[in-house]
């Protein structure tokens, strides 16, 4: 079976986000003062061949832990769905 995973990797809330801070500051410059607290992360999409949804989720979890996210500085969430 083929599955698609959508993964979001974000800096931990306790850590500074220089990119997010710069974008937040720029919002004021373009007249969007009411927008603040911008955090910049990454979105990853990948496809997995697996026997079941749970097997695909296990593989995606391993990919996140071992390669896609630095767990000291980032958190991640993901969704897996079967591709027909």
RAGINOR-V645654 format. One record per pair of residues at least 12 apart in sequence whose C-alpha atoms are under 10 Angstrom apart, sorted by sequence separation. I is the first residue (numbers start at 1). J is the second residue. D is the distance in whole Angstrom. If there is no record, write none. Layout:
BEGIN
I&J&D  I&J&D
END
This chain:
BEGIN
23&35&10  24&36&5  25&37&10  48&60&8  64&76&7  23&36&9  24&37&6  25&38&9  47&60&9  64&77&9  23&37&9  24&38&6  46&60&9  64&78&9  21&36&9  23&38&7  24&39&9  61&76&9  20&36&9  21&37&7  22&38&9  23&39&9  61&77&9  20&37&7  21&38&7  22&39&10  23&40&9  61&78&8  20&38&5  21&39&7  60&78&8  19&38&8  20&39&4  21&40&9  60&79&9  17&37&10  18&38&10  19&39&7  20&40&5  44&64&10  60&80&8  17&38&9  18&39&9  19&40&6  20&41&9  57&78&9  17&39&6  18&40&9  19&41&9  57&79&8  16&39&9  17&40&7  57&80&6  17&41&9  44&68&8  56&80&7  57&81&9  56&81&9  13&39&9  42&68&10  54&80&9  56&82&9  12&39&10  42&69&10  53&80&7  11&39&8  53&81&7  10&39&8  11&40&8  12&41&10  53&82&7  10&40&7  11&41&7  52&82&9  9&40&9  10&41&4  11&42&9  9&41&6  10&42&7  48&80&9  50&82&10  8&41&7  9&42&5  10&43&9  41&74&9  43&76&10  45&78&9  47&80&9  48&81&10  49&82&10  8&42&6  9&43&6  41&75&10  42&76&9  43&77&10  44&78&9  45&79&10  46&80&10  47&81&10  48&82&9  7&42&8  8&43&5  9&44&8  41&76&10  43&78&10  45&80&10  47&82&9  48&83&10  7&43&6  8&44&6  47&83&9  6&43&7  7&44&5  8&45&9  6&44&6  7&45&6  5&44&8  6&45&5  7&46&8  5&45&6  6&46&7  4&45&7  5&46&5  6&47&9  4&46&6  5&47&6  3&46&8  4&47&5  5&48&8  3&47&6  4&48&6  2&47&7  3&48&5  4&49&9  2&48&6  3&49&6  1&48&8  2&49&5  3&50&7  1&49&6  2&50&6  3&51&10  1&50&5  2&51&8  3&52&9  1&51&6  2&52&9  3&53&8  1&52&7  2&53&9  5&56&9  1&53&9  4&56&9  5&57&8  3&56&7  4&57&10  7&60&9  2&56&9  3&57&9  6&60&9  7&61&10  1&56&9  5&60&7  9&64&9  4&60&10  8&64&10  7&64&8  15&72&10  16&73&10  11&69&9  15&73&7  9&68&8  10&69&8  11&70&9  12&71&9  14&73&9  15&74&9  8&68&10  9&69&6  10&70&10  11&71&9  12&72&8  13&73&9  14&74&10  7&68&9  8&69&9  9&70&9  11&72&9  12&73&6  13&74&9  7&69&10  9&71&10  11&73&6  12&74&5  13&75&9  10&73&9  11&74&4  12&75&6  10&74&5  11&75&6  12&76&9  9&74&6  10&75&5  11&76&9  9&75&6  10&76&6  8&75&8  9&76&4  10&77&9  8&76&5  9&77&7  7&76&7  8&77&5  9&78&9  7&77&6  8&78&6  6&77&8  7&78&4  8&79&9  6&78&5  7&79&7  5&78&7  6&79&5  7&80&9  5&79&6  6&80&7  4&79&8  5&80&4  6&81&9  3&79&10  4&80&6  5&81&7  3&80&6  4&81&5  5&82&9  3&81&5  4&82&6  5&83&10  2&81&9  3&82&4  4&83&6  2&82&6  3&83&5  1&82&7  2&83&6  3&84&8  1&83&8  2&84&7  1&84&9
END
